[in-house]
Amino acid sequence: MNRPIAKSFMLCSLAALLWHGPAEAKEYKLYYLGGQSNMDGYGYVEELPAEINQNVAGVLIFHGNSAPDSAAVDGRGFWAELRPGHGVGFKSDGEANTYSDRFGVELTFARQLRELDPESNIAIIKYSRGGTSIDTAAAGDYGCWEVNFEGGTGAGQGVNQYDHFLATVRQALAVRDIDGDGEEDRLTPAGIVWMQGESDAYYTEDIANRYQSNLKRLMDQMRAVFGADNLTIVIGRISDSGEDADGKALDQGEIVRDAQAAFVESDRHAALVTTTDNYEYIDGYHYDTPGYLDLGRRFAEALLNLHPR
């Protein structure tokens, strides 16, 4: 089976897994969190306020194991109640999670959703990988999300971040009873949150100028995966720490920021979160703990403003 046909088959298979369970089954609103390192999350768990440094009752997450391009398809994980530790360094072997000392937007994202939409059950699929671009020309040593990637050899031939994302979603949706209560659950896609673009803004103008079309194509594909052409998408605007000799860590940052804004402007089911300009950094590229706490809330608010409960 060639690659385009295989991917089309995968999309059909994933669509068939959605909305499973009988009509009276417990329904979960399903959100996907993806992107690069600021979606991974570099907030410090030890710096969390006590009221947030605990499990988020009733919110379930399937966090796919991160893997490089040109490696065998991964996506391992399992459904568990959301807790701190889903930041950079998190790992899963499909049977047990190894939590890190970092967290990302998922903690306050889930809490804000529950506050604003208390009657809904929430399920999250997360798959992200630090340093990744969409454009293959900006992948460097980190990887890319190009849908038609053809690199690699052997078991990793043609495998990249998009494939690991597909594998994560497939494995997550294959579980019929995500909360372990002995009854099948219904999963209804409710939104995509995308925090990425720094790598595409790091290299040349040509790469940055392709970002809008690359982003649209990837988001169209992700919507197809979840079987919803108008699925709500919230984009986190990239920002610049200025921690470089020329005062710009991302040389083509403005081009990518403009591309993100243009994508959202052209799509009435998409929104842009811009508060990233207000956050402090722990290094040249990653927000500090208060930044991730605020960003998660902003993502939740933007989603529900687009798709009222």
Secondary structure, 3 states (H helix, E strand, C coil): CCHHHHHHHHHHHHHHHCCCCCCCCEEEEEEEEEECHHHHCCEEHHHCCCCCCCCCCCEEEEECCCCCCCCCCCCCCCCEECCCCCCCCCEECCCCEECCCEECCHHHHHHHHHHHCCCCEEEEEEEECCCCECCHHHCCCCCECCCCCCCCCHHHCCCCHHHHHHHHHHHHHCCCCCCCCCCCEEEEEEEEEEECCCHHHCCCHHHHHCHHHHHHHHHHHHHHHCCCCCCCEEEECCCCCCCCCCCCCCCCHHHHHHHHHHHHHCCCCEEEECHHHHCCECCCCCECHHHHHHHHHHHHHHHHHHCCC
